[in-house]
Amino acid sequence: MKALVEGPAEFILKSKDRVDLKYGTAWFQVPEGAQGFTVSTQNMEVVDLGTEFGVLIREEEGHRDQVHVIKGLVEVAN
């Protein structure tokens, strides 16, 4: 897996397949066979289904969390 986090950002790497992202911009490229990688935020949970995607969480109030799927599929729950 490849990941890129752009600051300012605050995150915790919980395990090899889970990241808690409080705020920031992050991009993930998850290879086939590694499905299930999860990014959790305060408002949503994004589960990878073998893809490339980005997550944007702003620190300021009133902004909505965003998921941008570049290739493949993700599952999002709030």
Secondary structure as UniProt FT lines:
FT   STRAND          2..15
FT   TURN            16..17
FT   STRAND          18..29
FT   TURN            32..33
FT   TURN            35..36
FT   STRAND          38..40
FT   STRAND          45..48
FT   STRAND          52..57
FT   TURN            61..62
FT   STRAND          66..71
FT   STRAND          74..77
//
